[in-house]
Amino acid sequence: MQTLLQDLQLALRALRKSPGFTAIALLTLTVGIGANSAIFSVVNAVLLRPLPYPGSERIVRVWSIFAKRDMAAGGAAEGEYLDYKRLCRSFADLAVFIDAGANLTGDGEPERVPVTFTSAGLFPVLGVKPALGTVFTAAEDKPKGPPVVVISHALWQRRYGGDPRIVGRPLVLNNRGTVVLGVMPEGFSFPGKTELWLPLQVDPNDLTPRERHYLGLIARLKPGVSLAQAQADIGAVAARFGESDPVLYAPESGWGVRLVPMLDEVVGDTRPRLLILLAAVGLVLLIACANVANLLLARAQDREKELSIRLALGARRADLVRQSLVEGVVLALAGGALGLLLAHLGLAALLAVSPDPIPRAAEIGLDWRVVAWTLGLSLATGLALGMVPVLRAARPDLQSALKEGGGKATVGAGQQRFRRILVGVEVGITLVLLIFAGLMIKSFQRLRGVDPGFRSGRLLTMQLTVTRAQAAGDPQVGHFYEQLVEHLGALPGIEGAAAVSYLPLSGGQNTTETIGFEGQVYTEGQPLPEIESRFIDYRYFRTLGIKPLAGREFSASDTGSTPRVVILDRVLARRLFPDRDPAGRRVKVGPPHNGNPSPWLTVVGVVPEIKQLSLTAEARGVLYYPQMQRPQRAQYLVLRTRSADPLTMAGPVRAAILSLNRDQPVADVKSMEDRIVGARSKPRFSMLLFAIFAAVAALLAIVGIYGVVAYSVTHRTHEIGVRMVLGASRGDVFRLMMGQGMAVVLAGLCAGLLVAFWATRVLSNLLFDVTVRDAATFVAVPLLLVAVALAAIVLPVRRALRLDPTVALRYE
């Protein structure tokens, strides 16, 4: 221990004696280790830390699959859930749920709150107990059961001030009275941002058709049951469904069921992005280590005479090796401590530019795992750095180092070669990161150039839901929205107003199945492709600045008492009527129900396609219905304002809505431009981080190139003088030095290109409209790096060539 303390004192003294070296090395390591700690904090919170439920590793999500149909993975039908619950032996409990919203009135301003209708098994599956009161059980979760509700801790605090007498208190939801049973613990909100949980009350005697896989289904595995065993169990049960419905569960549909661990479900497509970012910051740390290693080699070269004297006076080579390792570890631990501080500050900035939301964002922070990661990373870095000068320190040339007048030690060929290799590695890694960043930037630019299909400027959007109790029937819902849109359109500052069931880029959709056009033969059991549908006010296209390509828009005369009409977008029109004008044609939507044929719908117009689900999703075709013929309780309002900032009209619009119905809440108020920015948030986040890491890597690499060349030139000043005295021109020496410097850079570029050509495959799912081997990027990035490297080499070489040859000859 005494020896270690002495080594520690010597290391600290040596670092204090070289403040310039210490500052540069610490700054470099701080950036490298801090970036790694920040990204690992996110990886730890999102991917590694268990979900905040007891035994969360045994919770799974259940998905229904129709692999051979044009259908996405879905949830469960009511009948399937009851069969799973009755027949599966691998689950301790199952639960179904469906997200919705409710109008909460009384006790303050009306508010639209996210709710979840769920079976009583949800809370046992998650293993969560209420902080106050109780949760509903099978006694309440039955047909015509009592109206009860469980509320979130956040809603309890925000709306009711944490009133301890909340249990038993009546609430008004959708104009119906309910009673609060309990309050969930702080931070609990499943799924999503749910604030209220109500019993689903599935009626076994009145089940919805099994075609409707609208329920989310989760389960908790019994202790000792593996995921594979549970998958086999539920698969065997699902295989029997075809006995009762051979059409729906036909083999040609590819029917099946899949279990997904809940953590994988929560993380989703965030996992590959985070792992790629973690690999990227790892490469940044490698570059930082290469830079510090070069600094340590240069410092060991300058201290060679000191070390030789110590060996001559009896010091053991093992002592020098140990001291070098201690010095490297001290340097890295100091960089790690500063890196943790940088990570703490950087996380706030990282979350500020992150997509909304990063899964489990509230859990991101510096915990013991992050500290342990940083400590381990620092120790490994320190040992690696301490080993760099060990070979040189352990076997110095005593005779040459101790010669009289030997002010500067010569630089061995092996050491020069090793330092050049380090620079080549830096260049190669930097090239890989720059190519990654270049691809991400180009992809994001392509995404920014995507036309959403409408004029998004000056549009204000918000969501309304008219509760059933506020309208005696669907026609009254339609008349309410008609009156509301007329009223809002007449407000000062509003140029136009309309309503739509789902906004563009909202991710929501009304989905149906089309039989096709008049004259097409429908076969019973025929798989039907999915299409998207929207229910719109007749002023919708005009408000969005969209003009019909053929036919007409809807009009005020398209009401429930007139013939049914629809409008197709261009994609669906080409799909159904590739060789003829769709206007005037008739289509049917949906299969026959209970033996009753679907009504005919007349196509009155064709409009351009609009990006409905996302900016990158391929359009599948959209069918538009007039809102007055198919009234929908939940609608988004779209208002074109005269103000450049549409949010300035949010207050007057809200007041106008309340003037028509004082209990009508308004939710999700945003400008359309903000929604488009949100649609680009994930690729923007990835692009921005890659660009930052690549820029840091490039800066470190250029500093490394400059440092190695400058050091080499300094130690070869005498050689340069000899060459010039013997007849070499300054141009000859310049070309020699430049050639040697660029040889290292070009070697690193070649290696980096080979690695990048293979490694960019991991970006295939993150790029939009750009190939992973985009030729322009693979040409432009190396050229840019060559240009910058040339500048880093030219500066020290030109400075050396300005010396007088006679002065250079005397240089030591």
ZAMARGU-4260 file (C-alpha; in steps of 0.2 Angstrom, whole numbers, plus 5000, padded with zeros to 4 digits):
<rodrens>
0) 5000/5000/5000 | 5014/5012/5004 | 5022/5009/4987 | 5005/5012/4979 | 5003/5029/4988
5) 5021/5034/4983 | 5017/5030/4965 | 5001/5040/4967 | 5011/5055/4974 | 5023/5054/4959
10) 5009/5053/4947 | 5001/5068/4953 | 5017/5078/4954 | 5021/5073/4936 | 5004/5079/4930
15) 5006/5095/4939 | 5023/5098/4931 | 5015/5097/4914 | 4999/5107/4915 | 4997/5109/4896
20) 4998/5090/4894 | 4987/5087/4908 | 4974/5100/4903 | 4973/5093/4885 | 4972/5075/4891
25) 4959/5078/4904 | 4948/5088/4891 | 4950/5074/4878 | 4945/5060/4891 | 4931/5071/4898
30) 4923/5072/4881 | 4925/5054/4877 | 4920/5047/4894 | 4906/5060/4897 | 4898/5056/4880
35) 4898/5037/4884 | 4891/5040/4901 | 4877/5051/4895 | 4871/5038/4881 | 4873/5024/4893
40) 4862/5033/4905 | 4848/5032/4892 | 4852/5014/4887 | 4852/5009/4906 | 4835/5017/4909
45) 4826/5012/4893 | 4834/4995/4889 | 4842/4988/4904 | 4832/4993/4920 | 4817/4982/4923
50) 4800/4989/4921 | 4793/4996/4937 | 4782/4982/4940 | 4786/4967/4952 | 4792/4952/4942
55) 4791/4962/4926 | 4801/4950/4916 | 4786/4938/4917 | 4774/4950/4909 | 4770/4948/4891
60) 4760/4956/4877 | 4749/4945/4866 | 4747/4949/4848 | 4736/4941/4835 | 4744/4938/4818
65) 4736/4936/4801 | 4753/4934/4792 | 4746/4931/4774 | 4733/4945/4774 | 4736/4963/4771
70) 4734/4966/4790 | 4745/4973/4804 | 4747/4963/4820 | 4732/4966/4831 | 4726/4963/4848
75) 4712/4951/4854 | 4694/4949/4851 | 4682/4948/4866 | 4679/4929/4863 | 4697/4925/4860
80) 4701/4933/4877 | 4688/4923/4886 | 4695/4907/4878 | 4713/4911/4882 | 4708/4915/4900
85) 4698/4898/4901 | 4710/4886/4892 | 4728/4893/4894 | 4737/4885/4908 | 4753/4895/4907
90) 4747/4912/4914 | 4744/4917/4932 | 4732/4930/4925 | 4727/4939/4909 | 4719/4956/4906
95) 4712/4966/4891 | 4711/4984/4889 | 4707/4998/4877 | 4713/5016/4877 | 4700/5030/4875
100) 4696/5047/4882 | 4683/5054/4893 | 4676/5071/4896 | 4678/5075/4914 | 4667/5089/4920
105) 4662/5097/4937 | 4675/5102/4950 | 4683/5114/4938 | 4685/5117/4920 | 4679/5103/4908
110) 4694/5092/4904 | 4697/5078/4891 | 4707/5065/4900 | 4715/5049/4894 | 4706/5033/4900
115) 4708/5015/4899 | 4694/5002/4899 | 4701/4986/4906 | 4696/4970/4914 | 4699/4967/4932
120) 4715/4957/4929 | 4725/4972/4924 | 4731/4976/4941 | 4736/4958/4946 | 4745/4956/4930
125) 4755/4971/4933 | 4757/4967/4951 | 4753/4985/4957 | 4742/4990/4972 | 4733/5007/4974
130) 4741/5020/4985 | 4723/5024/4992 | 4707/5014/4992 | 4705/4999/4981 | 4704/4994/4963
135) 4689/4986/4955 | 4687/4967/4955 | 4677/4954/4945 | 4662/4960/4955 | 4662/4977/4947
140) 4669/4970/4930 | 4653/4962/4924 | 4639/4967/4913 | 4629/4981/4920 | 4641/4982/4935
145) 4642/4998/4946 | 4650/5013/4938 | 4667/5014/4947 | 4683/5022/4942 | 4701/5021/4948
150) 4711/5037/4946 | 4730/5041/4944 | 4740/5050/4957 | 4744/5064/4945 | 4725/5068/4942
155) 4722/5066/4960 | 4735/5080/4964 | 4731/5091/4949 | 4712/5092/4949 | 4708/5087/4967
160) 4723/5094/4977 | 4727/5077/4984 | 4711/5077/4994 | 4712/5061/5006 | 4693/5060/5005
165) 4693/5056/4986 | 4688/5038/4989 | 4670/5037/4987 | 4668/5054/4979 | 4657/5055/4963
170) 4665/5060/4947 | 4656/5065/4931 | 4663/5056/4916 | 4654/5059/4899 | 4639/5066/4908
175) 4638/5050/4919 | 4641/5048/4937 | 4655/5037/4943 | 4662/5033/4960 | 4681/5034/4964
180) 4687/5017/4971 | 4705/5021/4973 | 4721/5031/4968 | 4736/5022/4960 | 4753/5025/4966
185) 4764/5040/4960 | 4771/5037/4943 | 4760/5023/4938 | 4752/5026/4921 | 4748/5010/4910
190) 4746/5011/4896 | 4753/5027/4890 | 4747/5042/4900 | 4731/5035/4906 | 4723/5045/4921
195) 4707/5035/4923 | 4704/5016/4923 | 4686/5009/4921 | 4680/4991/4921 | 4677/4985/4903
200) 4663/4974/4908 | 4664/4961/4894 | 4647/4952/4892 | 4650/4934/4887 | 4632/4933/4880
205) 4634/4948/4869 | 4652/4947/4861 | 4658/4958/4847 | 4662/4949/4831 | 4679/4940/4831
210) 4685/4950/4816 | 4687/4965/4829 | 4704/4962/4836 | 4702/4979/4845 | 4708/4974/4863
215) 4725/4975/4870 | 4730/4959/4879 | 4743/4956/4892 | 4747/4942/4903 | 4758/4937/4918
220) 4767/4920/4916 | 4766/4908/4930 | 4782/4906/4940 | 4794/4893/4932 | 4785/4895/4915
225) 4796/4900/4901 | 4791/4911/4886 | 4793/4897/4874 | 4782/4886/4885 | 4769/4899/4886
230) 4770/4902/4867 | 4767/4884/4864 | 4752/4884/4876 | 4743/4899/4869 | 4747/4893/4851
235) 4738/4877/4854 | 4723/4886/4860 | 4723/4898/4846 | 4724/4884/4833 | 4707/4877/4839
240) 4698/4894/4835 | 4696/4887/4817 | 4685/4874/4823 | 4671/4887/4827 | 4675/4900/4813
245) 4685/4891/4798 | 4683/4907/4787 | 4691/4920/4799 | 4705/4908/4805 | 4708/4899/4788
250) 4725/4892/4786 | 4728/4904/4771 | 4726/4919/4782 | 4742/4914/4791 | 4733/4915/4808
255) 4743/4914/4824 | 4747/4922/4840 | 4764/4929/4847 | 4770/4933/4864 | 4782/4948/4866
260) 4791/4952/4883 | 4783/4968/4889 | 4800/4977/4890 | 4802/4974/4871 | 4785/4980/4868
265) 4788/4996/4878 | 4805/5000/4870 | 4799/4996/4852 | 4810/5003/4838 | 4820/5013/4850
270) 4832/4999/4854 | 4842/4999/4838 | 4844/5018/4838 | 4851/5018/4856 | 4863/5003/4853
275) 4869/5012/4837 | 4872/5028/4847 | 4881/5018/4861 | 4893/5011/4848 | 4895/5028/4840
280) 4901/5036/4857 | 4912/5021/4860 | 4921/5025/4844 | 4923/5043/4850 | 4931/5037/4866
285) 4943/5026/4855 | 4948/5042/4846 | 4950/5051/4862 | 4961/5037/4869 | 4972/5037/4853
290) 4975/5055/4855 | 4980/5054/4873 | 4990/5039/4869 | 5000/5049/4857 | 5002/5063/4870
295) 5009/5050/4882 | 5021/5043/4869 | 5027/5061/4866 | 5029/5064/4884 | 5038/5047/4887
300) 5050/5052/4873 | 5054/5069/4882 | 5056/5060/4899 | 5067/5046/4892 | 5083/5053/4899
305) 5075/5055/4917 | 5069/5037/4916 | 5086/5031/4911 | 5095/5040/4925 | 5083/5032/4937
310) 5086/5015/4930 | 5105/5018/4931 | 5103/5023/4949 | 5095/5006/4953 | 5076/5008/4950
315) 5068/4992/4944 | 5059/4992/4927 | 5044/4985/4935 | 5043/5001/4946 | 5043/5011/4930
320) 5029/5001/4923 | 5019/5002/4938 | 5021/5020/4939 | 5016/5022/4921 | 5000/5012/4924
325) 4996/5022/4940 | 4998/5039/4930 | 4986/5032/4917 | 4973/5027/4929 | 4974/5043/4939
330) 4972/5053/4922 | 4957/5042/4917 | 4948/5043/4934 | 4950/5062/4934 | 4943/5062/4916
335) 4929/5050/4922 | 4924/5061/4936 | 4923/5076/4925 | 4914/5065/4912 | 4900/5061/4925
340) 4898/5080/4927 | 4897/5083/4909 | 4885/5068/4907 | 4874/5076/4920 | 4873/5092/4911
345) 4872/5084/4894 | 4857/5073/4899 | 4846/5089/4901 | 4851/5095/4883 | 4849/5077/4877
350) 4831/5075/4883 | 4827/5093/4877 | 4831/5088/4859 | 4824/5070/4860 | 4809/5064/4851
355) 4792/5065/4861 | 4792/5053/4870 | 4808/5043/4872 | 4801/5027/4881 | 4803/5028/4900
360) 4811/5046/4898 | 4806/5050/4916 | 4818/5036/4922 | 4833/5043/4914 | 4846/5049/4926
365) 4863/5045/4934 | 4861/5030/4945 | 4873/5017/4953 | 4874/5008/4936 | 4879/5023/4927
370) 4892/5027/4940 | 4898/5009/4940 | 4899/5010/4921 | 4909/5026/4921 | 4921/5019/4934
375) 4924/5003/4925 | 4926/5013/4908 | 4938/5025/4917 | 4949/5011/4924 | 4950/5001/4908
380) 4954/5017/4899 | 4967/5021/4912 | 4975/5004/4911 | 4976/5005/4892 | 4983/5022/4892
385) 4996/5017/4905 | 5002/5002/4895 | 5005/5013/4880 | 5022/5021/4886 | 5026/5005/4896
390) 5036/4997/4882 | 5046/5012/4879 | 5049/5016/4898 | 5053/4998/4902 | 5067/4996/4888
395) 5075/5013/4886 | 5092/5015/4877 | 5103/5019/4892 | 5119/5022/4882 | 5111/5035/4870
400) 5100/5043/4883 | 5115/5046/4895 | 5127/5053/4882 | 5134/5070/4886 | 5124/5083/4878
405) 5110/5072/4873 | 5097/5085/4876 | 5083/5076/4866 | 5081/5058/4863 | 5079/5051/4846
410) 5063/5044/4840 | 5064/5026/4837 | 5056/5019/4821 | 5045/5007/4831 | 5038/5021/4841
415) 5035/5032/4825 | 5026/5017/4817 | 5015/5015/4832 | 5010/5033/4833 | 5006/5033/4814
420) 4995/5018/4817 | 4986/5027/4831 | 4983/5042/4819 | 4977/5030/4805 | 4965/5022/4817
425) 4958/5039/4822 | 4956/5044/4804 | 4947/5027/4800 | 4935/5028/4815 | 4931/5046/4811
430) 4927/5042/4793 | 4915/5029/4798 | 4906/5041/4810 | 4906/5055/4797 | 4898/5043/4784
435) 4885/5038/4797 | 4882/5056/4801 | 4881/5060/4782 | 4869/5047/4778 | 4858/5052/4793
440) 4859/5071/4788 | 4855/5067/4770 | 4840/5056/4775 | 4833/5069/4786 | 4835/5082/4772
445) 4825/5070/4761 | 4812/5069/4775 | 4811/5087/4777 | 4807/5088/4758 | 4792/5077/4759
450) 4776/5086/4754 | 4763/5081/4767 | 4750/5085/4754 | 4742/5101/4760 | 4747/5118/4766
455) 4752/5117/4784 | 4755/5135/4788 | 4744/5145/4799 | 4733/5129/4804 | 4727/5127/4822
460) 4721/5110/4827 | 4712/5103/4842 | 4702/5088/4847 | 4684/5087/4853 | 4673/5073/4858
465) 4654/5075/4860 | 4648/5062/4873 | 4633/5052/4870 | 4623/5060/4884 | 4625/5077/4875
470) 4616/5071/4860 | 4601/5060/4858 | 4607/5052/4843 | 4621/5052/4829 | 4612/5066/4819
475) 4612/5078/4833 | 4631/5075/4834 | 4633/5080/4816 | 4622/5095/4819 | 4633/5100/4834
480) 4649/5100/4824 | 4640/5108/4809 | 4635/5123/4820 | 4652/5123/4829 | 4662/5124/4813
485) 4650/5138/4806 | 4652/5148/4822 | 4671/5146/4823 | 4673/5150/4804 | 4665/5167/4808
490) 4677/5172/4821 | 4689/5187/4818 | 4706/5180/4814 | 4699/5164/4806 | 4699/5161/4787
495) 4692/5144/4787 | 4687/5130/4798 | 4683/5111/4796 | 4682/5095/4806 | 4690/5078/4802
500) 4690/5061/4812 | 4709/5060/4812 | 4722/5073/4807 | 4735/5070/4794 | 4751/5063/4802
505) 4742/5059/4818 | 4745/5040/4817 | 4727/5037/4820 | 4716/5029/4807 | 4698/5023/4804
510) 4701/5006/4796 | 4688/4996/4786 | 4689/4983/4772 | 4684/4986/4754 | 4674/4974/4743
515) 4678/4985/4728 | 4668/4993/4714 | 4652/4989/4705 | 4653/4973/4695 | 4666/4965/4705
520) 4662/4948/4711 | 4665/4945/4730 | 4668/4927/4736 | 4663/4923/4753 | 4679/4921/4764
525) 4689/4931/4752 | 4703/4941/4761 | 4700/4959/4760 | 4713/4972/4759 | 4713/4986/4772
530) 4710/5004/4768 | 4710/5020/4778 | 4695/5030/4780 | 4691/5048/4786 | 4675/5057/4791
535) 4676/5075/4786 | 4667/5091/4786 | 4663/5097/4768 | 4675/5112/4771 | 4690/5101/4775
540) 4699/5101/4758 | 4696/5119/4756 | 4703/5123/4773 | 4719/5113/4770 | 4721/5121/4753
545) 4718/5105/4743 | 4709/5105/4726 | 4700/5090/4718 | 4709/5081/4704 | 4692/5076/4697
550) 4674/5078/4701 | 4668/5089/4716 | 4671/5091/4735 | 4657/5087/4747 | 4644/5100/4750
555) 4632/5106/4763 | 4618/5096/4754 | 4627/5079/4757 | 4617/5075/4773 | 4609/5059/4780
560) 4594/5061/4770 | 4603/5061/4753 | 4611/5047/4743 | 4627/5041/4751 | 4643/5048/4743
565) 4662/5046/4745 | 4678/5054/4739 | 4693/5044/4735 | 4711/5049/4736 | 4722/5047/4720
570) 4730/5031/4727 | 4714/5022/4730 | 4706/5028/4714 | 4721/5021/4704 | 4719/5005/4714
575) 4700/5002/4711 | 4699/5011/4694 | 4715/5010/4685 | 4708/5013/4668 | 4693/5024/4670
580) 4686/5039/4678 | 4680/5035/4696 | 4668/5049/4696 | 4650/5042/4696 | 4656/5024/4700
585) 4649/5015/4715 | 4659/5005/4728 | 4654/4995/4743 | 4664/4995/4759 | 4665/4981/4772
590) 4659/4963/4770 | 4640/4959/4772 | 4635/4960/4790 | 4622/4948/4797 | 4617/4943/4779
595) 4613/4962/4775 | 4623/4968/4760 | 4633/4984/4762 | 4625/5000/4754 | 4632/5007/4738
600) 4642/5023/4739 | 4644/5034/4724 | 4661/5042/4721 | 4659/5060/4718 | 4677/5066/4717
605) 4696/5062/4718 | 4708/5072/4728 | 4728/5071/4730 | 4735/5059/4743 | 4739/5066/4760
610) 4752/5059/4772 | 4740/5051/4785 | 4750/5040/4796 | 4767/5047/4795 | 4779/5056/4783
615) 4787/5040/4778 | 4773/5027/4777 | 4767/5022/4760 | 4750/5027/4756 | 4737/5013/4755
620) 4723/5023/4749 | 4710/5034/4758 | 4691/5034/4757 | 4682/5050/4763 | 4665/5051/4770
625) 4655/5067/4773 | 4653/5070/4791 | 4634/5073/4790 | 4631/5056/4783 | 4642/5047/4795
630) 4643/5058/4811 | 4658/5054/4823 | 4658/5059/4841 | 4677/5062/4841 | 4683/5075/4829
635) 4698/5086/4826 | 4695/5104/4822 | 4706/5112/4809 | 4706/5131/4808 | 4716/5142/4796
640) 4721/5158/4805 | 4726/5175/4798 | 4740/5175/4811 | 4757/5168/4807 | 4756/5160/4824
645) 4740/5150/4825 | 4742/5147/4843 | 4737/5165/4847 | 4719/5160/4842 | 4718/5145/4854
650) 4711/5156/4868 | 4697/5164/4857 | 4693/5147/4849 | 4691/5139/4866 | 4680/5153/4873
655) 4669/5151/4857 | 4667/5132/4860 | 4663/5135/4878 | 4650/5148/4873 | 4641/5134/4864
660) 4643/5121/4877 | 4650/5125/4894 | 4654/5107/4897 | 4664/5104/4881 | 4682/5101/4884
665) 4696/5104/4871 | 4711/5093/4870 | 4727/5091/4860 | 4729/5110/4855 | 4743/5112/4843
670) 4748/5120/4827 | 4750/5109/4812 | 4768/5114/4810 | 4771/5108/4827 | 4763/5091/4822
675) 4775/5090/4807 | 4790/5094/4818 | 4784/5080/4829 | 4783/5068/4815 | 4801/5072/4811
680) 4807/5071/4829 | 4814/5053/4829 | 4825/5055/4814 | 4830/5072/4819 | 4836/5066/4836
685) 4846/5052/4828 | 4853/5064/4815 | 4858/5077/4828 | 4867/5066/4839 | 4877/5057/4825
690) 4882/5074/4819 | 4888/5080/4836 | 4898/5064/4839 | 4905/5064/4821 | 4910/5082/4823
695) 4918/5079/4840 | 4927/5064/4832 | 4933/5074/4817 | 4940/5088/4829 | 4949/5075/4840
700) 4956/5066/4824 | 4962/5083/4816 | 4970/5088/4833 | 4978/5071/4833 | 4985/5072/4815
705) 4991/5090/4819 | 5000/5084/4835 | 5009/5069/4827 | 5015/5079/4812 | 5020/5094/4823
710) 5029/5082/4835 | 5038/5073/4821 | 5043/5089/4812 | 5050/5096/4829 | 5061/5080/4831
715) 5066/5080/4813 | 5071/5098/4812 | 5090/5093/4812 | 5087/5081/4798 | 5078/5094/4788
720) 5092/5106/4790 | 5105/5092/4784 | 5094/5089/4769 | 5093/5107/4764 | 5112/5109/4766
725) 5115/5094/4755 | 5105/5102/4741 | 5087/5098/4744 | 5075/5112/4740 | 5061/5117/4752
730) 5049/5110/4739 | 5057/5093/4740 | 5057/5093/4759 | 5039/5099/4759 | 5033/5085/4747
735) 5043/5072/4758 | 5035/5078/4774 | 5017/5080/4766 | 5019/5063/4758 | 5023/5054/4774
740) 5009/5063/4783 | 4996/5059/4770 | 5001/5041/4768 | 4995/5038/4786 | 4979/5048/4782
745) 4975/5038/4766 | 4979/5022/4774 | 4966/5026/4788 | 4954/5032/4775 | 4955/5016/4765
750) 4952/5005/4781 | 4938/5017/4786 | 4929/5015/4769 | 4930/4996/4770 | 4923/4996/4788
755) 4909/5009/4783 | 4904/4999/4768 | 4900/4985/4779 | 4894/4994/4795 | 4882/5005/4787
760) 4870/4991/4785 | 4864/4994/4803 | 4856/5010/4797 | 4845/5002/4784 | 4829/5004/4795
765) 4834/5022/4800 | 4836/5030/4783 | 4823/5037/4772 | 4825/5038/4753 | 4844/5035/4755
770) 4853/5019/4752 | 4866/5013/4765 | 4879/5014/4752 | 4875/5031/4745 | 4888/5035/4732
775) 4888/5054/4735 | 4891/5052/4754 | 4905/5039/4752 | 4914/5051/4740 | 4910/5068/4748
780) 4915/5063/4766 | 4932/5056/4762 | 4936/5071/4751 | 4931/5083/4765 | 4942/5073/4778
785) 4956/5073/4766 | 4955/5092/4764 | 4954/5095/4783 | 4969/5083/4786 | 4979/5092/4773
790) 4977/5108/4782 | 4982/5100/4798 | 4998/5093/4790 | 5003/5109/4780 | 5003/5120/4795
795) 5017/5112/4805 | 5027/5107/4790 | 5027/5125/4783 | 5032/5132/4800 | 5047/5121/4800
800) 5052/5125/4782 | 5053/5144/4787 | 5068/5140/4798 | 5086/5145/4792 | 5096/5128/4788
805) 5110/5134/4799 | 5098/5136/4813 | 5090/5119/4810 | 5107/5111/4810 | 5110/5117/4827
810) 5093/5111/4833 | 5092/5098/4847
</rodrens>
